[in-house]
Amino acid sequence: MRVKNPTQPRPFRTPWVPAVPILGMIVNFALMYSLGWSNWLRLFVWLLIGQVIYFAYGRRHSKLRQHPKQSIGHR
């Protein structure tokens, strides 16, 4: 937005940058560290399932697959 519309008013500003983002990262990493191994296992299983669905759908519905001789950049 800063590139396309640099004069747009921005009423919201993040307070205490960079302290707030860094503290947020520290808190999130601490919460992640405290999780048990079963939560991490479930996370990776669901990520794997999601990746399989994502790539299977993309392979079937790809524009390149429908028109292999036509380049995406040249429409």
mmJSON file of the N, C-alpha and C atoms, coordinates in Angstrom:
{"data_MODEL":{"atom_site":{
"group_PDB":["ATOM","ATOM","ATOM","ATOM","ATOM","ATOM","ATOM","ATOM","ATOM","ATOM","ATOM","ATOM","ATOM","ATOM","ATOM","ATOM","ATOM","ATOM","ATOM","ATOM","ATOM","ATOM","ATOM","ATOM","ATOM","ATOM","ATOM","ATOM","ATOM","ATOM","ATOM","ATOM","ATOM","ATOM","ATOM","ATOM","ATOM","ATOM","ATOM","ATOM","ATOM","ATOM","ATOM","ATOM","ATOM","ATOM","ATOM","ATOM","ATOM","ATOM","ATOM","ATOM","ATOM","ATOM","ATOM","ATOM","ATOM","ATOM","ATOM","ATOM","ATOM","ATOM","ATOM","ATOM","ATOM","ATOM","ATOM","ATOM","ATOM","ATOM","ATOM","ATOM","ATOM","ATOM","ATOM","ATOM","ATOM","ATOM","ATOM","ATOM","ATOM","ATOM","ATOM","ATOM","ATOM","ATOM","ATOM","ATOM","ATOM","ATOM","ATOM","ATOM","ATOM","ATOM","ATOM","ATOM","ATOM","ATOM","ATOM","ATOM","ATOM","ATOM","ATOM","ATOM","ATOM","ATOM","ATOM","ATOM","ATOM","ATOM","ATOM","ATOM","ATOM","ATOM","ATOM","ATOM","ATOM","ATOM","ATOM","ATOM","ATOM","ATOM","ATOM","ATOM","ATOM","ATOM","ATOM","ATOM","ATOM","ATOM","ATOM","ATOM","ATOM","ATOM","ATOM","ATOM","ATOM","ATOM","ATOM","ATOM","ATOM","ATOM","ATOM","ATOM","ATOM","ATOM","ATOM","ATOM","ATOM","ATOM","ATOM","ATOM","ATOM","ATOM","ATOM","ATOM","ATOM","ATOM","ATOM","ATOM","ATOM","ATOM","ATOM","ATOM","ATOM","ATOM","ATOM","ATOM","ATOM","ATOM","ATOM","ATOM","ATOM","ATOM","ATOM","ATOM","ATOM","ATOM","ATOM","ATOM","ATOM","ATOM","ATOM","ATOM","ATOM","ATOM","ATOM","ATOM","ATOM","ATOM","ATOM","ATOM","ATOM","ATOM","ATOM","ATOM","ATOM","ATOM","ATOM","ATOM","ATOM","ATOM","ATOM","ATOM","ATOM","ATOM","ATOM","ATOM","ATOM","ATOM","ATOM","ATOM","ATOM","ATOM","ATOM","ATOM","ATOM","ATOM","ATOM","ATOM","ATOM","ATOM","ATOM","ATOM","ATOM"],
"id":[1,2,3,4,5,6,7,8,9,10,11,12,13,14,15,16,17,18,19,20,21,22,23,24,25,26,27,28,29,30,31,32,33,34,35,36,37,38,39,40,41,42,43,44,45,46,47,48,49,50,51,52,53,54,55,56,57,58,59,60,61,62,63,64,65,66,67,68,69,70,71,72,73,74,75,76,77,78,79,80,81,82,83,84,85,86,87,88,89,90,91,92,93,94,95,96,97,98,99,100,101,102,103,104,105,106,107,108,109,110,111,112,113,114,115,116,117,118,119,120,121,122,123,124,125,126,127,128,129,130,131,132,133,134,135,136,137,138,139,140,141,142,143,144,145,146,147,148,149,150,151,152,153,154,155,156,157,158,159,160,161,162,163,164,165,166,167,168,169,170,171,172,173,174,175,176,177,178,179,180,181,182,183,184,185,186,187,188,189,190,191,192,193,194,195,196,197,198,199,200,201,202,203,204,205,206,207,208,209,210,211,212,213,214,215,216,217,218,219,220,221,222,223,224,225],
"type_symbol":["N","C","C","N","C","C","N","C","C","N","C","C","N","C","C","N","C","C","N","C","C","N","C","C","N","C","C","N","C","C","N","C","C","N","C","C","N","C","C","N","C","C","N","C","C","N","C","C","N","C","C","N","C","C","N","C","C","N","C","C","N","C","C","N","C","C","N","C","C","N","C","C","N","C","C","N","C","C","N","C","C","N","C","C","N","C","C","N","C","C","N","C","C","N","C","C","N","C","C","N","C","C","N","C","C","N","C","C","N","C","C","N","C","C","N","C","C","N","C","C","N","C","C","N","C","C","N","C","C","N","C","C","N","C","C","N","C","C","N","C","C","N","C","C","N","C","C","N","C","C","N","C","C","N","C","C","N","C","C","N","C","C","N","C","C","N","C","C","N","C","C","N","C","C","N","C","C","N","C","C","N","C","C","N","C","C","N","C","C","N","C","C","N","C","C","N","C","C","N","C","C","N","C","C","N","C","C","N","C","C","N","C","C","N","C","C","N","C","C","N","C","C","N","C","C"],
"label_atom_id":["N","CA","C","N","CA","C","N","CA","C","N","CA","C","N","CA","C","N","CA","C","N","CA","C","N","CA","C","N","CA","C","N","CA","C","N","CA","C","N","CA","C","N","CA","C","N","CA","C","N","CA","C","N","CA","C","N","CA","C","N","CA","C","N","CA","C","N","CA","C","N","CA","C","N","CA","C","N","CA","C","N","CA","C","N","CA","C","N","CA","C","N","CA","C","N","CA","C","N","CA","C","N","CA","C","N","CA","C","N","CA","C","N","CA","C","N","CA","C","N","CA","C","N","CA","C","N","CA","C","N","CA","C","N","CA","C","N","CA","C","N","CA","C","N","CA","C","N","CA","C","N","CA","C","N","CA","C","N","CA","C","N","CA","C","N","CA","C","N","CA","C","N","CA","C","N","CA","C","N","CA","C","N","CA","C","N","CA","C","N","CA","C","N","CA","C","N","CA","C","N","CA","C","N","CA","C","N","CA","C","N","CA","C","N","CA","C","N","CA","C","N","CA","C","N","CA","C","N","CA","C","N","CA","C","N","CA","C","N","CA","C","N","CA","C","N","CA","C","N","CA","C","N","CA","C","N","CA","C","N","CA","C"],
"label_alt_id":[null,null,null,null,null,null,null,null,null,null,null,null,null,null,null,null,null,null,null,null,null,null,null,null,null,null,null,null,null,null,null,null,null,null,null,null,null,null,null,null,null,null,null,null,null,null,null,null,null,null,null,null,null,null,null,null,null,null,null,null,null,null,null,null,null,null,null,null,null,null,null,null,null,null,null,null,null,null,null,null,null,null,null,null,null,null,null,null,null,null,null,null,null,null,null,null,null,null,null,null,null,null,null,null,null,null,null,null,null,null,null,null,null,null,null,null,null,null,null,null,null,null,null,null,null,null,null,null,null,null,null,null,null,null,null,null,null,null,null,null,null,null,null,null,null,null,null,null,null,null,null,null,null,null,null,null,null,null,null,null,null,null,null,null,null,null,null,null,null,null,null,null,null,null,null,null,null,null,null,null,null,null,null,null,null,null,null,null,null,null,null,null,null,null,null,null,null,null,null,null,null,null,null,null,null,null,null,null,null,null,null,null,null,null,null,null,null,null,null,null,null,null,null,null,null],
"label_comp_id":["MET","MET","MET","ARG","ARG","ARG","VAL","VAL","VAL","LYS","LYS","LYS","ASN","ASN","ASN","PRO","PRO","PRO","THR","THR","THR","GLN","GLN","GLN","PRO","PRO","PRO","ARG","ARG","ARG","PRO","PRO","PRO","PHE","PHE","PHE","ARG","ARG","ARG","THR","THR","THR","PRO","PRO","PRO","TRP","TRP","TRP","VAL","VAL","VAL","PRO","PRO","PRO","ALA","ALA","ALA","VAL","VAL","VAL","PRO","PRO","PRO","ILE","ILE","ILE","LEU","LEU","LEU","GLY","GLY","GLY","MET","MET","MET","ILE","ILE","ILE","VAL","VAL","VAL","ASN","ASN","ASN","PHE","PHE","PHE","ALA","ALA","ALA","LEU","LEU","LEU","MET","MET","MET","TYR","TYR","TYR","SER","SER","SER","LEU","LEU","LEU","GLY","GLY","GLY","TRP","TRP","TRP","SER","SER","SER","ASN","ASN","ASN","TRP","TRP","TRP","LEU","LEU","LEU","ARG","ARG","ARG","LEU","LEU","LEU","PHE","PHE","PHE","VAL","VAL","VAL","TRP","TRP","TRP","LEU","LEU","LEU","LEU","LEU","LEU","ILE","ILE","ILE","GLY","GLY","GLY","GLN","GLN","GLN","VAL","VAL","VAL","ILE","ILE","ILE","TYR","TYR","TYR","PHE","PHE","PHE","ALA","ALA","ALA","TYR","TYR","TYR","GLY","GLY","GLY","ARG","ARG","ARG","ARG","ARG","ARG","HIS","HIS","HIS","SER","SER","SER","LYS","LYS","LYS","LEU","LEU","LEU","ARG","ARG","ARG","GLN","GLN","GLN","HIS","HIS","HIS","PRO","PRO","PRO","LYS","LYS","LYS","GLN","GLN","GLN","SER","SER","SER","ILE","ILE","ILE","GLY","GLY","GLY","HIS","HIS","HIS","ARG","ARG","ARG"],
"label_asym_id":["A","A","A","A","A","A","A","A","A","A","A","A","A","A","A","A","A","A","A","A","A","A","A","A","A","A","A","A","A","A","A","A","A","A","A","A","A","A","A","A","A","A","A","A","A","A","A","A","A","A","A","A","A","A","A","A","A","A","A","A","A","A","A","A","A","A","A","A","A","A","A","A","A","A","A","A","A","A","A","A","A","A","A","A","A","A","A","A","A","A","A","A","A","A","A","A","A","A","A","A","A","A","A","A","A","A","A","A","A","A","A","A","A","A","A","A","A","A","A","A","A","A","A","A","A","A","A","A","A","A","A","A","A","A","A","A","A","A","A","A","A","A","A","A","A","A","A","A","A","A","A","A","A","A","A","A","A","A","A","A","A","A","A","A","A","A","A","A","A","A","A","A","A","A","A","A","A","A","A","A","A","A","A","A","A","A","A","A","A","A","A","A","A","A","A","A","A","A","A","A","A","A","A","A","A","A","A","A","A","A","A","A","A","A","A","A","A","A","A","A","A","A","A","A","A"],
"label_entity_id":["1","1","1","1","1","1","1","1","1","1","1","1","1","1","1","1","1","1","1","1","1","1","1","1","1","1","1","1","1","1","1","1","1","1","1","1","1","1","1","1","1","1","1","1","1","1","1","1","1","1","1","1","1","1","1","1","1","1","1","1","1","1","1","1","1","1","1","1","1","1","1","1","1","1","1","1","1","1","1","1","1","1","1","1","1","1","1","1","1","1","1","1","1","1","1","1","1","1","1","1","1","1","1","1","1","1","1","1","1","1","1","1","1","1","1","1","1","1","1","1","1","1","1","1","1","1","1","1","1","1","1","1","1","1","1","1","1","1","1","1","1","1","1","1","1","1","1","1","1","1","1","1","1","1","1","1","1","1","1","1","1","1","1","1","1","1","1","1","1","1","1","1","1","1","1","1","1","1","1","1","1","1","1","1","1","1","1","1","1","1","1","1","1","1","1","1","1","1","1","1","1","1","1","1","1","1","1","1","1","1","1","1","1","1","1","1","1","1","1","1","1","1","1","1","1"],
"label_seq_id":[1,1,1,2,2,2,3,3,3,4,4,4,5,5,5,6,6,6,7,7,7,8,8,8,9,9,9,10,10,10,11,11,11,12,12,12,13,13,13,14,14,14,15,15,15,16,16,16,17,17,17,18,18,18,19,19,19,20,20,20,21,21,21,22,22,22,23,23,23,24,24,24,25,25,25,26,26,26,27,27,27,28,28,28,29,29,29,30,30,30,31,31,31,32,32,32,33,33,33,34,34,34,35,35,35,36,36,36,37,37,37,38,38,38,39,39,39,40,40,40,41,41,41,42,42,42,43,43,43,44,44,44,45,45,45,46,46,46,47,47,47,48,48,48,49,49,49,50,50,50,51,51,51,52,52,52,53,53,53,54,54,54,55,55,55,56,56,56,57,57,57,58,58,58,59,59,59,60,60,60,61,61,61,62,62,62,63,63,63,64,64,64,65,65,65,66,66,66,67,67,67,68,68,68,69,69,69,70,70,70,71,71,71,72,72,72,73,73,73,74,74,74,75,75,75],
"pdbx_PDB_ins_code":[null,null,null,null,null,null,null,null,null,null,null,null,null,null,null,null,null,null,null,null,null,null,null,null,null,null,null,null,null,null,null,null,null,null,null,null,null,null,null,null,null,null,null,null,null,null,null,null,null,null,null,null,null,null,null,null,null,null,null,null,null,null,null,null,null,null,null,null,null,null,null,null,null,null,null,null,null,null,null,null,null,null,null,null,null,null,null,null,null,null,null,null,null,null,null,null,null,null,null,null,null,null,null,null,null,null,null,null,null,null,null,null,null,null,null,null,null,null,null,null,null,null,null,null,null,null,null,null,null,null,null,null,null,null,null,null,null,null,null,null,null,null,null,null,null,null,null,null,null,null,null,null,null,null,null,null,null,null,null,null,null,null,null,null,null,null,null,null,null,null,null,null,null,null,null,null,null,null,null,null,null,null,null,null,null,null,null,null,null,null,null,null,null,null,null,null,null,null,null,null,null,null,null,null,null,null,null,null,null,null,null,null,null,null,null,null,null,null,null,null,null,null,null,null,null],
"Cartn_x":[0.823,0.0,0.878,2.029,2.911,3.441,3.552,4.048,2.936,1.759,0.661,-0.06,-0.15,-0.887,-0.149,0.983,1.793,1.16,0.174,-0.435,-1.637,-1.999,-3.142,-2.889,-3.85,-3.647,-3.681,-2.791,-2.69,-2.883,-4.12,-4.381,-3.836,-3.626,-3.154,-1.658,-0.958,0.471,0.735,1.615,1.969,2.778,2.361,3.098,4.423,5.394,6.698,7.409,7.449,8.199,9.673,10.523,10.365,10.14,9.911,9.771,8.557,7.407,6.187,6.334,6.819,6.974,7.983,9.081,10.082,9.526,8.83,8.221,7.151,6.403,5.403,6.04,7.159,7.864,8.386,8.93,9.458,8.344,7.201,6.077,5.578,5.471,5.007,5.975,7.273,8.248,8.208,7.998,7.894,6.671,5.559,4.363,4.589,5.254,5.531,6.475,7.454,8.418,7.743,6.703,6.042,5.047,4.81,3.88,4.478,3.629,4.064,4.329,4.976,5.316,4.086,2.993,1.791,1.169,1.27,0.765,1.589,2.901,3.767,3.498,3.277,2.971,1.675,0.644,-0.622,-0.435,0.367,0.623,1.22,2.253,2.917,2.053,1.225,0.3,-0.706,-1.292,-2.255,-1.6,-0.363,0.358,0.577,0.948,1.152,-0.151,-1.243,-2.545,-2.913,-2.707,-3.007,-2.162,-0.871,-0.005,-0.431,-0.821,-1.287,-2.533,-3.483,-4.706,-4.374,-3.523,-3.163,-2.524,-1.523,-0.836,-1.68,-2.51,-3.397,-4.407,-4.969,-5.912,-5.202,-4.042,-3.304,-2.878,-2.494,-2.075,-3.249,-4.421,-5.591,-6.157,-6.081,-6.714,-5.719,-4.494,-3.459,-3.773,-3.539,-3.738,-2.692,-1.482,-0.455,-0.826,-1.492,-1.9,-2.991,-3.852,-4.937,-4.429,-3.42,-2.86,-1.336,-0.752,0.687,1.551,1.071,1.895,1.843,0.891,0.718,1.391,2.215,2.911,1.984,2.11,1.252,1.541,2.787,3.144,2.644,2.313,1.866,0.41,-0.45,-1.896,-2.466],
"Cartn_y":[-1.182,0.0,1.26,1.18,2.342,2.658,1.656,1.873,2.394,1.769,2.142,3.409,3.651,4.81,5.416,6.093,6.583,7.727,8.4,9.531,9.14,7.862,7.371,7.587,8.188,8.346,6.993,6.845,5.6,5.923,5.814,6.216,5.244,3.979,2.999,2.81,2.861,2.577,1.579,0.646,-0.321,0.378,0.221,0.901,0.205,0.972,0.511,-0.464,-0.106,-0.925,-0.678,-1.648,-3.076,-3.912,-3.301,-4.07,-5.003,-4.508,-5.334,-6.543,-6.385,-7.585,-8.591,-8.109,-9.022,-9.753,-9.04,-9.693,-10.696,-10.37,-11.301,-12.586,-12.458,-13.644,-14.484,-13.835,-14.561,-15.328,-14.687,-15.351,-16.534,-16.346,-17.45,-18.618,-18.342,-19.433,-20.145,-19.406,-20.032,-20.948,-20.508,-21.357,-22.604,-22.433,-23.576,-24.561,-24.047,-24.903,-25.737,-25.175,-25.877,-26.938,-27.036,-28.049,-29.437,-30.412,-31.799,-32.379,-33.559,-34.171,-34.604,-34.93,-35.377,-34.222,-33.003,-31.845,-31.598,-31.745,-31.558,-32.641,-33.86,-34.949,-34.659,-34.238,-33.887,-32.749,-31.749,-30.621,-31.107,-31.952,-32.399,-33.349,-34.138,-35.012,-34.16,-33.164,-32.304,-31.461,-31.022,-30.301,-31.196,-32.44,-33.382,-33.628,-33.827,-34.016,-32.785,-31.614,-30.374,-30.209,-30.557,-30.452,-31.421,-32.625,-33.604,-33.069,-32.558,-32.001,-30.81,-29.917,-28.71,-29.057,-29.941,-30.263,-31.139,-32.004,-32.81,-31.912,-30.953,-30.023,-29.164,-28.663,-27.798,-28.517,-29.77,-30.535,-30.744,-30.985,-31.235,-29.957,-28.837,-27.601,-26.57,-26.958,-26.032,-25.483,-24.2,-23.586,-24.105,-24.384,-24.94,-26.339,-27.102,-28.453,-28.391,-27.401,-27.271,-26.76,-25.874,-25.29,-25.365,-26.54,-26.703,-25.892,-25.568,-24.836,-23.335,-22.875,-21.452,-21.076,-20.055,-19.62,-18.722,-18.776,-17.957,-16.484,-16.116,-14.704,-14.101,-14.913,-14.402,-14.739,-13.866,-14.134,-13.418],
"Cartn_z":[0.0,0.0,0.0,0.626,0.645,-0.742,-1.605,-2.956,-3.855,-3.791,-4.68,-4.25,-2.941,-2.445,-1.242,-1.499,-0.383,0.407,-0.15,0.553,1.395,1.377,2.158,3.652,4.37,5.816,6.529,7.494,8.259,9.73,10.217,11.603,12.644,12.271,13.25,13.115,14.22,14.251,15.376,15.148,16.176,17.256,18.504,19.578,19.879,20.264,20.754,19.815,18.531,17.576,17.829,17.904,17.647,18.9,20.054,21.301,21.258,20.812,20.796,19.867,18.627,17.785,18.349,18.905,19.462,20.68,21.562,22.724,22.3,21.263,20.742,20.229,19.527,19.04,20.203,21.22,22.378,23.084,23.279,23.947,23.119,21.803,20.946,20.949,20.894,20.935,22.284,23.368,24.691,24.758,24.196,24.17,23.317,22.182,21.319,22.009,22.729,23.42,24.511,25.106,26.213,25.747,24.444,23.944,24.059,24.246,24.324,22.944,22.916,21.642,20.857,21.553,20.831,20.044,20.568,19.822,18.566,18.686,17.517,16.48,16.934,16.007,15.251,15.973,15.32,14.332,14.705,13.8,12.492,12.572,11.354,10.536,11.186,10.438,9.674,10.326,9.648,8.555,8.786,7.732,6.518,6.759,5.663,4.899,5.609,4.965,4.135,4.695,3.975,2.725,2.8,1.635,0.539,0.904,-0.092,-0.798,-0.044,-0.642,-1.527,-1.046,-1.792,-3.135,-3.116,-4.363,-5.285,-4.735,-5.578,-6.293,-5.57,-6.187,-7.228,-6.878,-7.796,-9.058,-8.92,-10.095,-11.05,-10.491,-11.329,-11.948,-11.239,-11.693,-12.208,-12.493,-12.944,-14.331,-14.515,-15.834,-16.816,-16.347,-17.221,-17.695,-16.852,-17.241,-18.309,-18.239,-19.204,-20.555,-20.521,-21.736,-21.665,-21.924,-21.711,-22.665,-23.863,-24.82,-24.612,-23.827,-23.596,-22.28,-22.308,-21.11,-20.292,-18.979,-18.115,-18.337,-18.568,-18.726,-20.021,-21.016,-22.315,-22.532,-22.107,-22.247,-23.411],
"occupancy":[1.0,1.0,1.0,1.0,1.0,1.0,1.0,1.0,1.0,1.0,1.0,1.0,1.0,1.0,1.0,1.0,1.0,1.0,1.0,1.0,1.0,1.0,1.0,1.0,1.0,1.0,1.0,1.0,1.0,1.0,1.0,1.0,1.0,1.0,1.0,1.0,1.0,1.0,1.0,1.0,1.0,1.0,1.0,1.0,1.0,1.0,1.0,1.0,1.0,1.0,1.0,1.0,1.0,1.0,1.0,1.0,1.0,1.0,1.0,1.0,1.0,1.0,1.0,1.0,1.0,1.0,1.0,1.0,1.0,1.0,1.0,1.0,1.0,1.0,1.0,1.0,1.0,1.0,1.0,1.0,1.0,1.0,1.0,1.0,1.0,1.0,1.0,1.0,1.0,1.0,1.0,1.0,1.0,1.0,1.0,1.0,1.0,1.0,1.0,1.0,1.0,1.0,1.0,1.0,1.0,1.0,1.0,1.0,1.0,1.0,1.0,1.0,1.0,1.0,1.0,1.0,1.0,1.0,1.0,1.0,1.0,1.0,1.0,1.0,1.0,1.0,1.0,1.0,1.0,1.0,1.0,1.0,1.0,1.0,1.0,1.0,1.0,1.0,1.0,1.0,1.0,1.0,1.0,1.0,1.0,1.0,1.0,1.0,1.0,1.0,1.0,1.0,1.0,1.0,1.0,1.0,1.0,1.0,1.0,1.0,1.0,1.0,1.0,1.0,1.0,1.0,1.0,1.0,1.0,1.0,1.0,1.0,1.0,1.0,1.0,1.0,1.0,1.0,1.0,1.0,1.0,1.0,1.0,1.0,1.0,1.0,1.0,1.0,1.0,1.0,1.0,1.0,1.0,1.0,1.0,1.0,1.0,1.0,1.0,1.0,1.0,1.0,1.0,1.0,1.0,1.0,1.0,1.0,1.0,1.0,1.0,1.0,1.0,1.0,1.0,1.0,1.0,1.0,1.0,1.0,1.0,1.0,1.0,1.0,1.0],
"B_iso_or_equiv":[0.0,0.0,0.0,0.0,0.0,0.0,0.0,0.0,0.0,0.0,0.0,0.0,0.0,0.0,0.0,0.0,0.0,0.0,0.0,0.0,0.0,0.0,0.0,0.0,0.0,0.0,0.0,0.0,0.0,0.0,0.0,0.0,0.0,0.0,0.0,0.0,0.0,0.0,0.0,0.0,0.0,0.0,0.0,0.0,0.0,0.0,0.0,0.0,0.0,0.0,0.0,0.0,0.0,0.0,0.0,0.0,0.0,0.0,0.0,0.0,0.0,0.0,0.0,0.0,0.0,0.0,0.0,0.0,0.0,0.0,0.0,0.0,0.0,0.0,0.0,0.0,0.0,0.0,0.0,0.0,0.0,0.0,0.0,0.0,0.0,0.0,0.0,0.0,0.0,0.0,0.0,0.0,0.0,0.0,0.0,0.0,0.0,0.0,0.0,0.0,0.0,0.0,0.0,0.0,0.0,0.0,0.0,0.0,0.0,0.0,0.0,0.0,0.0,0.0,0.0,0.0,0.0,0.0,0.0,0.0,0.0,0.0,0.0,0.0,0.0,0.0,0.0,0.0,0.0,0.0,0.0,0.0,0.0,0.0,0.0,0.0,0.0,0.0,0.0,0.0,0.0,0.0,0.0,0.0,0.0,0.0,0.0,0.0,0.0,0.0,0.0,0.0,0.0,0.0,0.0,0.0,0.0,0.0,0.0,0.0,0.0,0.0,0.0,0.0,0.0,0.0,0.0,0.0,0.0,0.0,0.0,0.0,0.0,0.0,0.0,0.0,0.0,0.0,0.0,0.0,0.0,0.0,0.0,0.0,0.0,0.0,0.0,0.0,0.0,0.0,0.0,0.0,0.0,0.0,0.0,0.0,0.0,0.0,0.0,0.0,0.0,0.0,0.0,0.0,0.0,0.0,0.0,0.0,0.0,0.0,0.0,0.0,0.0,0.0,0.0,0.0,0.0,0.0,0.0,0.0,0.0,0.0,0.0,0.0,0.0],
"pdbx_formal_charge":[null,null,null,null,null,null,null,null,null,null,null,null,null,null,null,null,null,null,null,null,null,null,null,null,null,null,null,null,null,null,null,null,null,null,null,null,null,null,null,null,null,null,null,null,null,null,null,null,null,null,null,null,null,null,null,null,null,null,null,null,null,null,null,null,null,null,null,null,null,null,null,null,null,null,null,null,null,null,null,null,null,null,null,null,null,null,null,null,null,null,null,null,null,null,null,null,null,null,null,null,null,null,null,null,null,null,null,null,null,null,null,null,null,null,null,null,null,null,null,null,null,null,null,null,null,null,null,null,null,null,null,null,null,null,null,null,null,null,null,null,null,null,null,null,null,null,null,null,null,null,null,null,null,null,null,null,null,null,null,null,null,null,null,null,null,null,null,null,null,null,null,null,null,null,null,null,null,null,null,null,null,null,null,null,null,null,null,null,null,null,null,null,null,null,null,null,null,null,null,null,null,null,null,null,null,null,null,null,null,null,null,null,null,null,null,null,null,null,null,null,null,null,null,null,null],
"auth_seq_id":[1,1,1,2,2,2,3,3,3,4,4,4,5,5,5,6,6,6,7,7,7,8,8,8,9,9,9,10,10,10,11,11,11,12,12,12,13,13,13,14,14,14,15,15,15,16,16,16,17,17,17,18,18,18,19,19,19,20,20,20,21,21,21,22,22,22,23,23,23,24,24,24,25,25,25,26,26,26,27,27,27,28,28,28,29,29,29,30,30,30,31,31,31,32,32,32,33,33,33,34,34,34,35,35,35,36,36,36,37,37,37,38,38,38,39,39,39,40,40,40,41,41,41,42,42,42,43,43,43,44,44,44,45,45,45,46,46,46,47,47,47,48,48,48,49,49,49,50,50,50,51,51,51,52,52,52,53,53,53,54,54,54,55,55,55,56,56,56,57,57,57,58,58,58,59,59,59,60,60,60,61,61,61,62,62,62,63,63,63,64,64,64,65,65,65,66,66,66,67,67,67,68,68,68,69,69,69,70,70,70,71,71,71,72,72,72,73,73,73,74,74,74,75,75,75],
"auth_comp_id":["MET","MET","MET","ARG","ARG","ARG","VAL","VAL","VAL","LYS","LYS","LYS","ASN","ASN","ASN","PRO","PRO","PRO","THR","THR","THR","GLN","GLN","GLN","PRO","PRO","PRO","ARG","ARG","ARG","PRO","PRO","PRO","PHE","PHE","PHE","ARG","ARG","ARG","THR","THR","THR","PRO","PRO","PRO","TRP","TRP","TRP","VAL","VAL","VAL","PRO","PRO","PRO","ALA","ALA","ALA","VAL","VAL","VAL","PRO","PRO","PRO","ILE","ILE","ILE","LEU","LEU","LEU","GLY","GLY","GLY","MET","MET","MET","ILE","ILE","ILE","VAL","VAL","VAL","ASN","ASN","ASN","PHE","PHE","PHE","ALA","ALA","ALA","LEU","LEU","LEU","MET","MET","MET","TYR","TYR","TYR","SER","SER","SER","LEU","LEU","LEU","GLY","GLY","GLY","TRP","TRP","TRP","SER","SER","SER","ASN","ASN","ASN","TRP","TRP","TRP","LEU","LEU","LEU","ARG","ARG","ARG","LEU","LEU","LEU","PHE","PHE","PHE","VAL","VAL","VAL","TRP","TRP","TRP","LEU","LEU","LEU","LEU","LEU","LEU","ILE","ILE","ILE","GLY","GLY","GLY","GLN","GLN","GLN","VAL","VAL","VAL","ILE","ILE","ILE","TYR","TYR","TYR","PHE","PHE","PHE","ALA","ALA","ALA","TYR","TYR","TYR","GLY","GLY","GLY","ARG","ARG","ARG","ARG","ARG","ARG","HIS","HIS","HIS","SER","SER","SER","LYS","LYS","LYS","LEU","LEU","LEU","ARG","ARG","ARG","GLN","GLN","GLN","HIS","HIS","HIS","PRO","PRO","PRO","LYS","LYS","LYS","GLN","GLN","GLN","SER","SER","SER","ILE","ILE","ILE","GLY","GLY","GLY","HIS","HIS","HIS","ARG","ARG","ARG"],
"auth_asym_id":["A","A","A","A","A","A","A","A","A","A","A","A","A","A","A","A","A","A","A","A","A","A","A","A","A","A","A","A","A","A","A","A","A","A","A","A","A","A","A","A","A","A","A","A","A","A","A","A","A","A","A","A","A","A","A","A","A","A","A","A","A","A","A","A","A","A","A","A","A","A","A","A","A","A","A","A","A","A","A","A","A","A","A","A","A","A","A","A","A","A","A","A","A","A","A","A","A","A","A","A","A","A","A","A","A","A","A","A","A","A","A","A","A","A","A","A","A","A","A","A","A","A","A","A","A","A","A","A","A","A","A","A","A","A","A","A","A","A","A","A","A","A","A","A","A","A","A","A","A","A","A","A","A","A","A","A","A","A","A","A","A","A","A","A","A","A","A","A","A","A","A","A","A","A","A","A","A","A","A","A","A","A","A","A","A","A","A","A","A","A","A","A","A","A","A","A","A","A","A","A","A","A","A","A","A","A","A","A","A","A","A","A","A","A","A","A","A","A","A","A","A","A","A","A","A"],
"auth_atom_id":["N","CA","C","N","CA","C","N","CA","C","N","CA","C","N","CA","C","N","CA","C","N","CA","C","N","CA","C","N","CA","C","N","CA","C","N","CA","C","N","CA","C","N","CA","C","N","CA","C","N","CA","C","N","CA","C","N","CA","C","N","CA","C","N","CA","C","N","CA","C","N","CA","C","N","CA","C","N","CA","C","N","CA","C","N","CA","C","N","CA","C","N","CA","C","N","CA","C","N","CA","C","N","CA","C","N","CA","C","N","CA","C","N","CA","C","N","CA","C","N","CA","C","N","CA","C","N","CA","C","N","CA","C","N","CA","C","N","CA","C","N","CA","C","N","CA","C","N","CA","C","N","CA","C","N","CA","C","N","CA","C","N","CA","C","N","CA","C","N","CA","C","N","CA","C","N","CA","C","N","CA","C","N","CA","C","N","CA","C","N","CA","C","N","CA","C","N","CA","C","N","CA","C","N","CA","C","N","CA","C","N","CA","C","N","CA","C","N","CA","C","N","CA","C","N","CA","C","N","CA","C","N","CA","C","N","CA","C","N","CA","C","N","CA","C","N","CA","C","N","CA","C","N","CA","C","N","CA","C","N","CA","C"],
"pdbx_PDB_model_num":[1,1,1,1,1,1,1,1,1,1,1,1,1,1,1,1,1,1,1,1,1,1,1,1,1,1,1,1,1,1,1,1,1,1,1,1,1,1,1,1,1,1,1,1,1,1,1,1,1,1,1,1,1,1,1,1,1,1,1,1,1,1,1,1,1,1,1,1,1,1,1,1,1,1,1,1,1,1,1,1,1,1,1,1,1,1,1,1,1,1,1,1,1,1,1,1,1,1,1,1,1,1,1,1,1,1,1,1,1,1,1,1,1,1,1,1,1,1,1,1,1,1,1,1,1,1,1,1,1,1,1,1,1,1,1,1,1,1,1,1,1,1,1,1,1,1,1,1,1,1,1,1,1,1,1,1,1,1,1,1,1,1,1,1,1,1,1,1,1,1,1,1,1,1,1,1,1,1,1,1,1,1,1,1,1,1,1,1,1,1,1,1,1,1,1,1,1,1,1,1,1,1,1,1,1,1,1,1,1,1,1,1,1,1,1,1,1,1,1,1,1,1,1,1,1]
}}}
